[in-house]
Amino acid sequence: MVAYFCQRIADISGRLGLIVRLVAAGGLMLVAGLVLGQRPTESVPSEYAPIQDIENQLDYFTTQIEKDLKDPADYSQGRHGRVEKNASTLAVLALVLANHDEDGPSKPGAAEMLKAAQLLAENAEKHEPATRFFESFQQARSTKSEDSVSWEPVADLSVLMKQIPIVNNSLRRGVSGRRFKKSLNRTAGLSATLAALAQASAIDSQYCSDEEEEGLWYSICSEMRDSAASVNAAVRNKDQAGAKAALARLVTSCDKCHDRFRSE
């Protein structure tokens, strides 16, 4: 059946060589989807980032930005770099929220939140505009918009790549620490953020030079998203051993990405 399936894909696409290479990387079903025109956006947000965790992470990253913007005289390069990364993450969370299959209190304002978060990330270098767009983001959480939000890149991919290991390190401490059961909500939120970052990265193929690399990129991002989702489920079930096992798979997907795309 596998040989027949591969041959059928080859007949449709004329790209048997591409399929064989990606099958070796574990991407048979992925290639079928890409060749037949399916997009990474077909995954269901509640399966990898429950809406309550998205809401909690909006609070988390908003608080982090607020701390960095508190003192204009102390708005150093490190602080505005952190604001850029956190604002970019808020843009990703708003993207997932806008397209979520569950309802939450901030969902009606997701489109406006996305715009404000993008402006904040773009203007993070200077304190005055950063503060202004941060206030706009906060106000957007209580607004309602009829605007639709398409699944498309919403943040600088290189900034997201810098944020992922930061969130992952915090997640690792939550999963592996002795206070596992006392930090369930925070740890679950971080895993949902990583899943959202992986999903947003999957739809941005700027690091890819051809279709083979696009397939591999999506495969790796999907592995990371699904592993983060498994961490989230294990955390919610108070299963620390399961969370550790899922986290190990997540780290493996990160290593694959670094090995292939870090130099791009």
Secondary structure, DSSP 8 states (H G I E B T S, - for coil): -HHHHHHHHHHHHS-HHHHHHHHHTT-HHHHHHHHTT--GGGS-GGGTS-HHHHHHHHHHHHHHHHHHHS-GGG--HHHHHHHHHHHHHHHHHHHHHHT-SS--TTGGGHHHHHHHHHHHHHTTTSHHHHHHHHHHHHHHTT--------SS--S-HHHHHHHHHHHHHHHHHHHHSTTGGGGHHHHHHHHHHHHHHHHHHHT--TT-SSHHHHHHHHHHHHHHHHHHHHHHHHHHTT-HHHHHHHHHHHHHHHHHHHHHHTT-
